[in-house]
């Protein structure tokens, strides 16, 4: 009986894990040939290649196609190569593609109740209320806190130079951005810059260092949608969220559960809470006559902690990735480094050598360098959406179904010679000419459309301030252990990271 049962089980398993593998063939879409269980993402499941690396490979492998089909297990996914199709998905036809599809059920993992991961109506209400945290007035009011962090960064740089100059700039900039997030987000002086093993820096590392459970269960969660609730219950790791909840609760008590006029992120969340229910029009539900249903939700403690969680995680990881990669490029392009430094000197001379909001906005050469680094190695190398209802891709004459996933290969697009001449070369001046004709969606390191990064301007402001502080006082050059072309961490599927950090040498500038 057992001998008969085994082949039956194997046959059923085969059909279950291949049941949708003809999806792209039926629609005459060029695609990678899937295999049982894994679909076409075997290398991603086993952390041999990140999703960014895979999307770049396929982007280049099919130069004449507008889209390329792949499979995550049995789920069809579509890599979009054509920028006009990308524009429609991210912006014009957003009503069909409002889910990002990167989160998990917050009922089992409350950290996912944040603006980056939630979809649908919860996302709509959060976005509507939280946008006011990132106005020009709020950014200007935060800037003195940025300056204090930048001054600490310079002091640490001097200590590094006195000890020989060798350092991991990835770690150095992560400590700076964590300090900044603490000051501007929570109103806390974390002293992360001076202490690489501070509570907050260790929290940051744990957020992005995947545990063995994470390595095993997240792929299973993706590959077997019917068993997601089971996998989530096992995946739940309360330590990080509990630590963040304790921090938020302590700050709330210090402020008597009311905003204190500090204009930081906690103040904003307390303002949202004080205003009562968030209300708005649904993106998911409509009445019989086609009008959006009115929806509402509360900003309770669980929701507040989830927003703080993602503000902390996204704020320090993306900015430290982008700033350290620029410093790495400048170490190998001393002529560009000199150009940026001279521009920083020129601008600061107008402001009594003091960093301020207006001075940062005038540093054109630095801004160009930052844009170029983000072009070559965007912190988020892919953008993700999920089809919410049947959608006709007019350019291809095909219809895709709800739950089909979409990948926009940002790194592949931004390193395509069709849009950027000599894309492998570090050329900040390519962003100098505003009249240069380029498709708007050829450059989108912060995303595009209604779900583009809500904190893009804040992230850029703190990044440029940190870079200006470093490059005004120091120069960077390759260290003995520096690799010209660092290896990407193949297991980093959200924010890209470099394997082994980015070692460079800091030297004091001679003026």
Phi, psi and omega in degrees: 000317180296320180297327178284326183291322184300308179297327178296315179298317180296319179295316179297319179297319179299312181293323180295320185269002176231010193296342183241012190284005175254009187302310183283331177296320179298331183260008177058038178259128177300135185207161173281139182290123182277160174238157180306150179072303191268343187069237179246011186246038178304312183294330178285319180301322182262020174057032174273334177214138176286165179295330176295313180300317180295316182294324178294316179302311183289327176302319182277335184285336183237067188294339184259005182258146175280331179217160176225132181268141173221177178224132169259098191066244177256001182274122179287137176232152184232119175273123185265117178263332185275126186289330178290323175292319178300318179300317180294318182294316184280335190227291189302312182253038182305328181301338178269346188225037181288333178286144174269327174073023180255351184269176173234170186298115182293347176299325181261333178227089187301339179299336182278003176274045182243164188297333179286320189264330183288159179233174172065219188294325178298316177299314183303313182292320179295315181299318182301316183278322188280345180304328182292351178285345190237032176285163178302318180299317179294319180297318179296321181292334179280341194299323176304327177291324177297316181299318179299320178293321180295323178295321176298320179299319178296321179296319177295320177302320178296318177299320180296315179299318180295338179262011177117340173098343182286134177200163172267106184292337175297315179289320180300313181287332175294322178292322177296312184291327176295319177299317180297314180299322178297316182289312185275336180269314189245350184072029182243134171275101188280334186057034178292328183299319183272348183228101184289351178244030177294162180305316186287324178292320178295322175299316180300317179297318183293331179298325187249357173265107187286135177283168180298324178299319180296315180300322184277314192276328180297314175300322178295322177301318180287321187281332184234078184303331183290346184243022187295322180300316178299312182296323180295321180297327178280326183292331188306118177240100191286346189305308185297314182292321179297321178296317180292322179297321179296318179298312182296316180298320179297318180293320178301316180297316180301328183260009181055036177060026180225148174297144184248012178080018181276345178063026175265182187293322178297319177302316181298315181296324177293325175296316179300316180298318182294331181286351180088206186298140171277131181231155179178187180267139181290144170262353184253326189240143178227155177283176181299330180267012172091003180275145179296139176287144174283135183233163178206157174200162179260151169267080180273181185298319180299315180295320180297314180298321179297321179292319179296320180303310183285328176299317179293309185295308183292323184297315184275325187287314183292316183292320180292328176295312184291315183292319181291326178293323176297315179300322177298315179296319181294330178298331181259000177228071185301331179291323176288323178299316180296318180299316180293318181296318180295325178291320176299314179301315183298315182292314183295331178300330179287340185241034177057035180057031179245132174292136174209170184303315183291325181294320180298320183291344180267352184278078186296316182296319178295316179300318179297318179297319179295317178298318181294320177296320178290333176291312185289321185220074181297141181302317172255105186281349178221150171249145186234139173218164176231136178292122184269333178207160185314134186221133179265120173272099188300322182298337182248345182069031179235156177246133176249157188260163173305146179082354171292133184265149183241137174236124173260113186279079187305312182296321178298315180296314185287350177244028179261127182294346175297329184250334181225116181297136182047063189296337181281349180271141177277103184227084181302331183294348179295342178263010184281326189261104182293343182276351182298130182284120178208137178301132183305326184269012174279344180224109183209060180295340177254014182083183178212163177080189184301337181256019175295161187306121182291334182256023184302314183292322177295316179298318179293320181298311182291326179294313181295323179295316178296318179294319179297319179298318180291309189283341175290328186252334186230162167244156177242144177214162180298140173267176182299330184260006183288133173264134179299318179239092184296153179274134178287145173286111187290345180266001182269105187258347178256280175269129181291144176219163182258139180288125176080011177075190182230084180289131176220174176244129176266136173229148177290138178286146174257114183251000000 
